[in-house]
């Protein structure tokens, strides 16, 4: 009997949900009851973890690296991955990440505006910003920064 157990293919929950065949995973995800729910939860957690890993190594990480090379942020900030709790990110962490991304977008816009001779000014209480031509004092479309 022990020999037969060694040659059998391992199935979920003995192996992680991402390691089972696509066919078995589809069946598990469609299954009703506690087993199906547990499979759906584990699959969702796997996908969220994978997406966080992609975000950290994607365009945001590249932009941090570029800013560090330009001397605009400390090099240690460029290579440090955002820390998360063992249980995942809190709502506060997600809001903080959104704020960080908005700040980065604004910082890039500010660099482009300065290169074109424009300036960024705040307006409203929501942290919104606009592009102005300091020579004329007139509002300029944000589209000029994209071109």
Order of alpha helices (4+ residues) and beta strands (2+ residues): alpha-alpha-alpha-alpha-alpha-alpha-beta-beta-beta-alpha
